[in-house]
């Protein structure tokens, strides 16, 4: 069995370029945290919380 993978030259040459420093990730040390009842381990709960109050047509 044989598998052929095609990689574009741009992508292949991009791996040879020096990497830039990664941007700093903000860390919040104060505040109230998430609203009560939002399960941070559930992607669905997070999406529902973020979409609250947004009109359905705006989500399309």
WOTABEL-V232190 format. One line per field, one symbol per residue. ss: DSSP state (~ for helix, > for strand, _ for the rest). psi: psi as a letter, one per 40 degrees, with the letter a starting at -180 (. if undefined). A space follows every 50 residues. Layout:
# WOTABEL-V232190
ss = ???
psi = ???
This chain:
# WOTABEL-V232190
ss = ________~~~~~~____________________________~~~~~~~~ ~____~~~~_
psi = hhhhhhhidddddddeiiiiiiiihihheiaeaiihehheehdddddddd ehehiddee.
